[in-house]
Amino acid sequence: MEVLPPRVSELVLVVLEKLKTWIPMATVGAVSFVVGGILSVLLLVYPIYNAESSSQYQSLAEPVTLFETILSDLDRSYVDPVDTNKLFETGISAMLRSLDPYTEFEGKSEAVELNESVNGKYGGVGLVISGSTIPTNSNNNKKTIETNKDEPNNVNKNTQKIETDESSPATNIVVPSDDEKKASSPTSVSSEMLEDEDDLEDGEDLDGLDAQERSRKKMAVKKAMARAREQGIRVVSAFEGYAFDYGMRVGDKLWSVGGVELTEDATVEDVRNLLRGDPGTSVEVSFVRDGVQGIQTVQIPRTIVSIRDVKLATLLVGNNKPQDGNTIGYIQLTGFTQDAGLEVRNAIFGLQIAAQEASPDGTGSLQGLILDLRGNPGGLLTSAVDVASLLVPKGSDIVSAKGRGFPNVLYRSRVEPILDPTTKLAVLINGNTASAAEIVSGAVQDLDVGLIVGSDRTFGKGLVQNVENLPFNTALKFTVAKYYTPSGRCIQSTNYKEGGGLNAQDEGFTAQKVRNTDKSVFYTKNGREVKDGGGVEADFKVAAPKASALEVTLVRSGIITDFAAEWSKKHELTPNFDVDDQTYREFQAFVAQKQADGDIKLEGLYSGPMDQLKKSLKRSGYQGSMKEVDQLQASIVREMQSDFNKYKKDIKQDITQTILARYLPESMLLDIGLKRDEQVQAVMKLLKNDKEFNTLLARDSIRDKVGGMDQTANSFTTASAVINVKGEKEGVWLQQKW
């Protein structure tokens, strides 16, 4: 055995152990004959295997050696001292960016956050905090707001995608919500402003702007910087069951944490580190609240904070009362961390019990269930399977995955669904429903257990990503496989092609949307046509409300938040609070004053392009055209001011929600928002219409459409070409190492 290569020796020992187990009564001669035959085969095969391994090793050894040599040379001989860790991360990041947008190297801090986002748990007090920072170099840092959470980021960082400008599904208005990680802040300092100030300091002409304009911009920068310092670190959200229960509220300005007073230079990262700590300990938090005199102090215990994926589960009441048997349940699912399946299971059970208790004789059941996946960026593949298993028949295929170095995996439901077959299911989606959320949507659609409802289609992420732990507490998140819905389709909407090389223009990947002509047709269990290559398309389309330019400007500027703070100083919240006409007039006056002071520009959405146009016109000497641009800006302001009446209802709702957020927990805010959610109301109407629901699912014409197709869970008509769809590069994550 000593003459054999180590790997061969290990294999032989394993075979011998198996033989002892299989044939304990075999003779020594028979065993020797078998072992001899195996050794002969291994000795013939090993050189071939070893040659392949050596070839692979050589192909990796050369670039690795070059990278190490270059890094060493720069560290030793570059004209100025260099940070080799930064150089390494830059090189690795550039390499991974050449593949797709979702393959990433995670440094130590990023790896910790990634692990927390997967697990949905961390040690802290349950606060979401934000603050404004002034970039020291505006040319290199276009992000003017540094906000963070005493909470892990969303699984999708592109959310990303599905991350940023999507508002909460309860309101479904496509503008940044106040608690978004990258939402604009009233204390933000525009990087454009800082660039202008830098130009002033360098004595440049600001591309022809006159002295009055330069002075105005410089004053705006100073005022914005002063506001940023006054803003400090603020509470964006306080979790129920944690910091909220100990008295923290949205809008509170943190004064000190753990006895450490927060200075103007304190960053969100600094404060987060102070808030976090070992579970079982506690931290003293002092804060200032608008409308309350003095500094408030609370002692908050640190614990394992679970980030709930189910933000709201409730019975919806429309025109009918629950006692009439018209009970429809609603579940808002915002992610797919480890416990998503358990949370949805408990939510469904709770709704079923609530429906029974609401009926006169205690035997009622859910007429329908709305699973709201709008804005859900996804998460763990296994959690998506857990959720889907609660909804689809036992034995149904849910999702399969295939990759070059990834074994073919098929996930199939092994349990009976907990949702009663008589309960009509609708899944709400939008363009930011992605990844694991699309696995659930695709399974529901392909198996015809419910309808997909939304304005158009989901994001279109059809790739699986694995998180590989690396040495030194780092991690690699990389794409390993494509996934396929039960009908066999891959819903990836964008093909990515590897870039890279020595030319700077080739350093990134190339992306191309899947063309309609390249999409293949598949069939659901009932024979309905569906297509691949573009997300999951809604079966029943309901337009989502869109925000006006004025509403977007007001939300992004943070002026609604500022008004809510001022309102809370002078008023107390009353039951069934809603913004009345008097309060709305006060808000209009507040905006007008801010505009006069230069704190807000109603035409801000358009001022950037128009400023550039004015600079270009001045270079060309077109003075008359410049005046026309000024007239256009004034006209835009007048039209937007008239929009205060046109969009009065929407803006009043925004003000109401922002004021209520300073007093009520998140679940109550979401519940209030549902009453104004047009898409939810449309789905409720659909679920109460049995004929329309069954017609959309083709339940009344299955045999006519598919000609007696076997109705088992795995019987689908598929196109073989789908299996070879190229280039999908996004998707859910696996915790397992396959």
N, C-alpha and C positions, 0 to 999 in steps of 0.2 A: 504493500500500500504506500510505502514511503516514496516509491519512484513515480507515483502518479501525481499529477497536478493537484493542488489543494481542493479545487472545486470538484474534480472527478472523484477524489477520495471521499469527500463528504457525501456525494451521490451514492457511491458504492456502499458506504456504511448505512445510509438510509434504506437502500434496497435490501441489504442483509437483514436489517431489523424487521422489515415488512415480511421477508420470507420466513423468518422465525415465527412470526404471528400467523401467517397464512397456512404454513405446512409444518406444524410442530413435530409431526411424526415422520417427516421426510428423512431419508437417509443422507448421510454426509456426502455420498457420491453424487446423488441427484442435485443437492444444493451446490456442490462444487462445479458441476456441469453448467448449471444455469448462470452462476456467477462468472464463470469463465467466458461464456457467450456474451454476457453484458459487458465485461471488460474489453473484449475484442472490439465490440461495436463502438464503445466509448473512445478507445484509443485511435480508431479510424476517424471518428467525427471530431474529436477535440481539436486537432490541428486546424481544421477548417473554421471551427468556432473561434479559436484563439486568433486566427488571422483576421477575422472580421472585427473582433474586439480591439486588436492592435490598430487596425485601420481607423476605427472610430476614435481611439485614444489619440492617434497622431493628428487627426483633423481638429481636435480640440486643443491639443497641447501647444500648437504653434500660436494661435491667437491669444491664449492665456499667457504664454510666456512673453509675447510682445507687449501685452497690456501691463504686465508686472514690470517689465523693463522700462517702459515709457514712464510709468508712475514713479518708479525709483529714480530715474534720471531727472524728472521734474522736481522731485523732492530734494534731490541733492544739489542740483546745479541751476535751477531757474533763477533769474535775476533777483526776484523778490521771494520772500518766504511764501510757501503755498500750504493750503490745508488739504492734505492728501485724502482725507475722508470725503470732503466736498468734491474733489476731483473724481474720486471713485464713484460717488453717487451720481455725479453729472454724466459720467461715461455710461454707467449702467442704465440710467434713466433714458438717455438718448438711444441706446440700443433697444430698449423695450418699446419706446415710443414709435419705433420704425415698424412695429408689428400691428398694433391696433390700439385704440384708446383705453383699453381696459386691462392690459397687461402692465403691471406696476411692481416696482421694488418698494417695499415698505421698510423705512428706517425704524429705529427703536420705538420712538413715540408713535409713529404711524402704525406699526405692527400691534402695539398695545390697543390702539383705538380700533383697528380692524378686528382684533380678537373680541373686543367688547361688542362691536356691532354684530358680529356673528352670534355671540352668546346672548346678547340682549340684556346683559347684567354688568354692573360695575359697583365699586365701593364709593359711596358719596352720600349726599344729602337730598338729591332730587331737585336740583335747580338748573334751569337753562339761563345762561347769562350772556350779555353782549356788551360791547363797548366800541368806541371809535378810536382809531389811532391815526396819527399823522405820518404818512410815509416819508422816510428820510430821503429817498431817491425816487421821485415820481416816474422817471423814465423806466425804471426797472420794476416798479411795483404799481400796477394799475388797480390793485384791489385797495379801495380806500377804507373799507370797514373790516376790522378783524373781530369776528364774532365767534364764540365757541360755546360749548355746552359742558355743564357738569353732567354730561350724557354722551354716549358714543354717537358718531356720525351715522347717517343712513348708510346702509350696505352699499348702495350705489353712490359713488362719489361724483358721478357725472350728472346724479340724479337727477342729477344729476338728475340730466337727465332728468333727467327726471328729477334733479334735486331742487332747482332754484326757483324759477319764477312761477311755479304752480302754487296756487292757493290751496287751502284745505278743502277736501272733497265736500265738506258741508256747504260751503258757499260756491265752490266751483267757478270762481271768477279768475281769469288768467292774468293776475297781477301778483306781485310779491306780497305774501302775508306778513304780518308784523313779527311772527315768530320764525320766519324762515332764516336759515343759517346765513344766507347772503343777502338778506333783505336790506334795502336802503334804510338809512337812519337819519333822523333830523340833525344829527351832529356830524354827518359825513362831510369830509373835505374833498372836493373833487380833485382828481389827479390833474385834470385840465387846468384847474385854478393854480395848482402848485407849479405846473409847467410854466404858466404865465408869470408867476412870481419869480421863478428862476430866470426867465428871460429878462425880466425887469432888472434883476440883480446883475445880469451880465451886460446890461446896457444895450440890449438889442431892441429892435423896433417893434417886436411882436407882429412881424409881417405887416406893418403899415397901420396898426391901430393908433388912433390919435391919443393925445395925452390924457384927455378926459376918460376915454375908455380904459386906458391902462390904470389910471388912478382908481376907477370904479372896481376893476377886477382885483387890484391889490387890496382895497378895503374889504371886498367880499371874502378874500382869503383870510384876512385877520379876524373878521367876525366869525367865520366858520371855525377857525382854530380855537377861538375863545369859547364857542358853544361846545366844541368837542371836549374841552377840558372841564366845562361845567357839567356835561352829561355824565361823565364817570362810567362806572360799571353798573349796569341796570339788569334787573330781573326780567327776562322775556317770558318765562313760564315756570311755574312751581308745580311739581307733580303731586297729584292727590295721593294720600297715604304716606307722603314724605314731607317735603318742606312746606307744602300748602297747609297741611294739618298743624304745623307749628307757627303759622301766622305770616309766612312770606307771600307776597302778592306781586303780580305783574306791575312793572313800573317802579318798584322799590330801588332806590339807589344805595348800593352797598357802601358802608362807611368804614367798617373794619371787619376782618375775619380772623378768628383765633387770636385776638388781641393785637393784630398787625393792622395799623391804620393804612388805608389805601391812599396813595399819593396820586398826583396827576399823571405820573409816568407808569402807574400800575397797568399791566396788560391783562387781557382775559386769561391768558395762560398762567400768569402769576396767581390770579385769584382762584382759578380752577384747582391749582395745586394746593392752595390753602384749604379749600373746601373738602377736597378728597382726603381720605385717610383710611386706616384700618377699621373695618366694621366692629362695632362695640364701643368705639370711642365717640366723643361728641365734639362739636365745634361751636363757639360763640360767634354769632353773626349780628352785627349792628348795622342799621340802615336808616335812611331818611325816606319818609313817605309823603307825597303831595297831599296837602290838606290836614296833616297831623303835625302838631308842634313837637320839636325836639327829636332826639335820636332814640329809636326803638332798638331793643336788644332781645334776641331769642337764643336759646340753647337748642341746637338741633343734633340729634344722634346720627352718627354715620352708620350706614347699613348697606346690605347688598340691594341696590336699586334695580328693580326689574323694569325694563322698558316695555310696556305693554304694546303688543301689536294690535289688539282689539281696543280701539279707542272708545267705541260706543256700541252698545247692544240695547235696543229698545223696541217696544211695540209702537207702530205708527198708527195714528188715528186720523182718518180723512173725514169724509162727510158722514161716515157711519161710525157708530160706537162699537167698541170691542164686544159688547154684550150682544150685538147683532150677528156675531159670527164672522165679521169681516176683519180678522186680525192679521196684520202683516208685520213680520219682523224685519228689523234692519240691523245689519252688522257692518261696522266700518273697520276694515282690516288694512293697516298702514304699512305692514312689513311682514317678513317671514324669517324671524329668528327661531331659536330652538324650540320655544314653547308656543309657537303660532298655532299648531294643530290642537294642543290642549286648550288654548284660550278660545278658539272657535268652537270646539266641542262643548265647552262649558257655556258659551254664549247661546248656542242652539238649544241646549237643554233648558237654560234659564228662560228663553223665549217660549219654548213649548209649555213649560209650567205656567208662565204668565198668561198664555193664551187660555189654558184650562181654567185658571182662576178667574179670568175675565168673563167666561161664559156663565150663563145663569145656572146651569146644572153641573158645572165643573167637568164637562166632557168635551169642551171645545178644543180645537187644534188650530195650528197656523194655516191660514189660507195661502199665504205666500211668504217668501223670504227674499230680501234684497241683500246681496253681498256686495258691498261697495269697495271696489279696488281702484277707484280713481286716484291717481297720484301715487300708487303703491309701486316703489322701485324694485321690489323683489327681495331676494335673500337666499336662504338655503334651499337647495333642490329637495332635500328630504322633508323639509317643512311643507313645501308645496304639495308633495305626495301625501303627507299627513292630512292636509286640509282637503284635498280632492277626495281622499278616501271616505270622508264624512258625507260626501254628496253623491258619489257614483255607485252603481251596483257592485256587489262583491264579485271578484274575478275579472273586473274591467282593467284593461291596459290604461295606464295614466300617462306615462311618458317613457321614452327610451332615449338613450344617449350613445353616441358613437364617436370615436376619435382615433387618430393615427397611433398614438401610444396609450390608448384608453380602451379597456375591454368593453364590448357591447353590453349594455346594462338595460334591463327592462324592469320598470316599476309597475306592479300590478296590485290592485286593491285586494286585501286579504280579509277584510272585515265587512260586515253589513253596514250600510249607511245609516246614520242616526237621523237623517232628515226623512220624514214620512213621505212615501211616494206620491201622496195626494197633495203635498205642499208644492206649489209652483215656485220655481227658483228663477231669479233674475240676477245677473252679475253686471254691475255698473262699471264701465271702463272709460278711459280717455287716452289721449296721446302720451301720457306719462305713466300708464300702466305697463309695467315692464318685467322681463325676466321671469322669476318664479311666479309672479302674478299672472303672467301669460300662460304658464303651464296649467294653472287652475282654470283659467278662462278657456284655453284650448281643449282641455279634457271635458269641461262642461258642454262646450259646443259640439265637439266630435261625437260624444256619447248621447247627445240630445237629452240631457237631464235638465236643461234650463236654457234660457235665452240670454244672449249677450246684448246689453243695452248701452248706448253711448252716442256721441256725436259722429264718430267715424270708426277709428280702429286703434289698436294698442300701439305701443312704441315699436315693437318688432325686434326683440332680442332673442336669438336662437342659439346661444352658445353657453356652455358650462365652463365655469372657472374654478380652478383649484387653488387653495391657499396652502402653500408649502412653507413650513417653518424652516428658517435658515439659522446658521450659527450667529452668535452675538445678538440674540434677541431680535432678529430681523425676520422678514418674511417675503415671499414672492407670490404674487397673485397673477396667475396666467391662464390663458384659454387652453382647454384640454379636449373639448368635445363639442359636437353639435347635439341639440336635443330635438326630438320629434314628438308631435302630439299623437294621440291614438290612431288617427287616420293615416299617419305616416308623413305628415308635412312638417317642414322646418319653417318657422315663421320669421326668420332673420330678414330684416328689411334692407340691410346695407352689406355690401361685399367689401372687404378690406384686402388690399394687396400690400405685401411687405415692401418697404422702402429701404432707405439706408445707403451707405457708401460714403465716399470721401467728399462728394459734392454737397454743399450745404442745402441746395434746393431739393435734394433727393432724400433728406434726412428723415422725413416723416412717411407714414403709410399713405396710400391713396384709398379713397372711399368712393363707392358708387352705389346708388340706390338700385335695387332690383327692379328691372323694367317689367311693365305689365305683360309684354310679350314673352318674357322668360318665366312667368308664373305658371305652375301646373295646377290642374283641377283635381280635387280629392272629394270624397263623399263622407258625410256623417253617417251615423248608425241608421238614421231614418231616410238616408238617401239624398240629403240636401247637399248642394255644391258648396265647397269652400276652397280657398286657394292658399298657396304657400307664399313665402317671400315678401310679406308686407304686414306682419302683425296679425292679430285676430280682429276681423271686421265685425262690427256690431250687426246683430240680426234685426234689431229694432232701433232705428236712429232717432235720437232726440237731441236737438241743438243745445249746446251749452251757452249760457249767457256770456257775453263778452263785455269787458269793461270799456268805458269811453276813455278818450285821451285825458279828459279832466280827472276822472277817477284814478287812472294810473298815475298821473302827476301828483295828486294829493296823497296817495298811498306811498309812493316812492320817496316823496319829500319828507315823510314823517310828520306832516303838519296835523294829521288827524290824531296821532299819538300825543302831540303837543297840546292840542285842544282838549283831549281827554284828561290830561294832567291838570290843565287850568280849570276844567269843569269840576273835577273832584275836589279842588280847593274850596269851592264855593257852594257845592251841593252835596246832598246825601242821596244814596240810591234808594229808590222807592220800589215797591212790588210792581211787577209787570212793566218795568221801565221801558220806555221807547222815546226816541228823539222826536219832540214835537216841533211845530213850526217856529216857535219862539227860539228854541235851542238852535234850530237850523239857521235862523237869521243871525244869531250870535256867532255861529261858526263862519258864516259868510263874512261878517265884519272882522273876525279874527284873521281870516285868510287875506282880506283886503289890507289890513294893517301890516301883516307879514310881507305882503307884496310891496307895499310902500317902503318898508324898511330894507328891502332887497334880500330878505331871507328866503323868498321863494319866487320862482319865475314860472308863471302858468304856461308859458310857451317853451318850457325847459326841454320837452321831448324833441323839439325842432331847433333849438338854439344852436346846438353844436354844428349841424350841417350849414345853417344860415350864417354863422360866424365865419366858417371856412369860406363860404361863398363871398361874403363881404371882403375878406382878406384878398381873395383872388381878384375880385372886381377892382379893388383899390390898386393892386399891382398893375392892372391893365389900364387904369385911369378912367374907369367907367363910373364917374361920380353920380350920374343920373340913375343908373341901375342900382347903385348902393342905396339911394334914397327910396327906391321902389322896394328894396328888401326890408328897409325900416318900416315902410308902410305895411308890408305883408306881415311883419311881426306884430305890429299894432292891431292889424285885422284879426290875427289868430287869437290874441289876448281877448279882444271883444267877443269873438265867437265862443271862446272857452268860458268867459264870464256868463254868457247866456245859457251855457250848458248846466249851470247851477239849478236852473228851473227844469230843463229838459231831463236831467238825470237825478232829479231830487230824491226819488224813491231809493235808488241804489246808494247814493252817498249817505243818506240818512241811515240806511242799514249798516254801512261801514262804521259810521260814528257810534251807533248803538252797540255794535259788537266790540268796538275798541274800548268804550267806557265800561261795558259789562266785564270785559277781560280783566279789569283791575279789581274785581270783586268776586267773580264766580269761578269755579273750577272748570277745567277744559271740557269735561263731559257735559256739563250743563250748557256751555256755549255751543257745542256741537249739536245738542238736542234742539236748542233754539234755532240754529241755522237750518235744520232740516225743514222746518215749517215754511221756509222761504226758498227751498231748493226746488227749482222747476223740474229738473230731471228726476228727482226722487218722486215728486208728485205725479209725473207722467208714468213712471214705473208702477206706482200704486194703482193707477187706473188700468194699466195693462194687466196686472195680476188679478184684477177683479173681473176681467173679461175672459172667461174660459174659452169661448169660441175663437177669439183672435189669438190667444196664447197657443192653443193647440194647432191652429192653422200655421202659425209661424214656425212651429216645431215639426210640421208635416206629420203629425201623429195620426191624422185621419186618412192618409194616402200612402202609407209606407209600402204596402205590397204593390201598388200601382207604379210607384217610382222605381223600385229596385227589383221587381219581378220575382218576388219570393226569396229574396236574399236571406241567408241564415242570420237570425237576429241575436247571435251571441255577441259578447262584448268585443271579440277580436275580429269580427267579420267586416272589413272595409275594402272598398275598391280603391287601390292606390296606384300611383304612377311610379314606375321604377326609377325614372329620371330624377325624382326628388332626392333619392339617397345620395346623389352626386352633386347636390347644390354646393357651390364653392364659396368660400370666403366669409362665412358668418363668424362674427367675432364679438359676441357679448354674452351675457347670460347669468345664470344662477351660479351659486358657489357650492362646492362640496366641502364638507369637513373631512370626509374620509380620504385616506390615501389608497388609491386603487392599485 
